[in-house]
């Protein structure tokens, strides 16, 4: 017999050996000797009150053996001579599209503008230490996409778009820890993601797929409104009948290419703001109600905040406990910041994007002349402003949180995890009123919700501008572009995902759609 029940433990009980079995025995009224296994299905922390609990959803096996294998089986087959599906981009959407193609018996040919994960490291070092931006290899572009070197958070609300569990199980199949299957907010960690991404690459190649790095697509060949081929930056042409476009939200040249070729795209609402960095111990003390160091059983605390200010949402985005702020620019002349965390989340700082919703149909009338690229141009201008105010390098403009709200320049800044460095700048006056005024209202509200959050010990760093794509590439119910036969916009770049898991699910769906009629 198997019973699914909810259990919880306190900090004192949590380290006790066999505590879940003991609690299950008491809860179910069965002899502890009759319990053959307790399998954890989900684990979360409830720190809303002074007594902190670990909440568990478990399956209790009574006089019955627990299954040793997963219900999910990934059967890949040799597709080296099968029909081809071309995929542009090797982030989560592109990777999972390729894996799904192989499962379905089709050969994926992946074209990635960036480098493999190992070679990519040198370009990340260059942007951090020498402030040199490689437009094709950076924190956004390269094997594994933006997620590889920016955290690997797997939390998603996209539960209706596909099988979330299947995505997680496939990550475990390729080397992720089983903990991601049970944690309420699963996370892999920047230090562990490269090996996992390599394993996925090896699977694709082993079963006959192809992956070509440093292969940026610069043109699409059309005939009678159907995909006929693509052109790479080296001038090579490739015949193509099915093209999954999984280029990510920062591939601006792709949007410009589509617009130039009169392939329909649309402006899309998005969000922009700053990244806020606190000492981690401040967030721990707020969330765990502790005055000193947090209990060793507790992970670095995180937070999720949202407030309506002047009819626009102001909210936390990509919160990184125990993490780092990183330079995420994809071209010279811009400063963009993002966050990441190692698997142990053991850095001294906590950072999060705090961003403001921007309605492209109402909020930026001066950019109407750019048509569907108006949000993109607004993004660019703010990133150029950050570059100039930071000193025309990857040094980022920054301000103490309290000084930003009070509207005064910070004479000094707090220590930071941002390796290129910070420069004091009047972000309160540099940011557009649309964003700055709402951020000030949001920060004051957040300070009321989290006593201690509003502090001079926190820096705000500009700008957090790549939360999502400001452009949508339309598609019909069959996931195909409504005007171009054989073109399948996919993932964050198409406007259909908001993170690793939702992008991966969309990649699978696009693969399933692309093979129809091939």
KADABEL-V73913 format. One record per backbone hydrogen bond with DSSP energy under -0.5 kcal/mol. CO is the residue of the C=O (numbers start at 1). NH is the residue of the N-H. If there is no record, write none. Layout:
co;nh
CO;NH
CO;NH
This chain:
co;nh
1;62
3;5
3;60
5;58
7;56
9;54
10;14
11;15
13;16
16;19
18;22
19;23
20;24
21;25
22;26
23;27
24;28
25;29
25;30
31;34
32;35
34;36
34;63
37;61
38;40
39;59
42;57
43;184
44;55
45;47
46;53
50;52
52;11
53;46
53;55
54;9
55;44
56;7
56;58
57;41
57;42
58;5
58;60
59;39
59;61
60;3
60;62
61;36
61;37
61;63
71;73
73;75
74;76
79;82
83;107
85;109
86;244
87;89
87;111
88;246
90;144
91;95
92;96
93;97
94;98
95;99
96;100
97;101
98;102
99;103
100;104
101;105
101;106
102;77
102;105
106;108
107;85
108;110
108;210
109;87
110;112
110;212
111;89
112;215
114;214
115;143
116;120
117;121
118;121
118;122
119;122
119;123
120;123
120;124
121;125
122;126
123;127
124;128
125;129
125;130
126;130
126;131
126;132
131;133
132;134
133;135
134;137
137;134
141;138
142;145
144;147
145;148
145;149
147;150
150;152
151;189
152;188
153;500
157;159
158;161
162;164
163;167
164;168
165;169
166;170
167;171
168;172
169;173
170;174
171;176
172;175
177;180
178;181
179;182
179;183
182;43
183;186
186;154
189;192
189;193
190;194
192;196
193;197
194;198
195;199
196;200
197;201
198;202
199;203
200;204
201;205
202;206
203;207
204;209
205;208
207;79
210;110
211;213
212;112
216;233
219;231
220;222
221;228
221;229
223;226
225;485
226;223
228;240
229;221
230;238
231;218
231;219
232;235
236;232
238;230
242;86
243;245
243;488
244;88
244;246
245;490
246;91
248;251
250;252
251;254
251;255
252;256
253;257
254;258
255;259
256;260
257;261
258;263
259;262
262;264
266;472
270;358
271;467
272;356
273;464
274;354
275;461
276;352
277;459
278;350
279;282
279;283
280;284
281;285
282;286
283;287
284;288
285;289
295;298
305;316
307;309
307;314
309;312
312;309
313;357
314;307
315;355
317;353
319;321
320;323
320;351
322;342
322;347
324;340
325;419
326;328
326;338
331;334
336;328
338;326
340;324
341;190
342;345
348;280
349;323
350;278
351;320
352;276
353;317
354;274
355;315
356;272
358;270
358;360
359;362
359;363
364;367
365;368
367;370
368;371
370;373
371;374
373;377
374;378
375;379
376;380
377;381
378;382
379;383
380;384
381;385
382;386
383;335
383;387
384;388
385;389
386;390
387;392
387;393
388;391
396;423
397;462
398;425
399;460
400;404
401;405
402;406
403;407
403;408
404;407
409;411
417;419
418;421
421;396
423;398
425;427
426;429
426;430
427;431
432;435
432;436
433;437
433;438
435;439
436;440
437;441
438;442
439;443
440;444
441;445
442;446
443;447
444;448
445;449
446;450
449;451
450;453
453;455
455;458
458;401
459;277
460;399
461;275
463;337
463;465
464;273
470;268
472;266
472;474
476;479
480;476
483;485
484;487
485;227
486;243
486;488
487;481
487;489
488;245
490;494
491;494
491;495
491;496
492;495
494;473
499;503
500;504
501;505
502;506
503;507
504;508
505;509
506;510
507;511
508;512
509;513
510;514
511;515
513;516
515;518
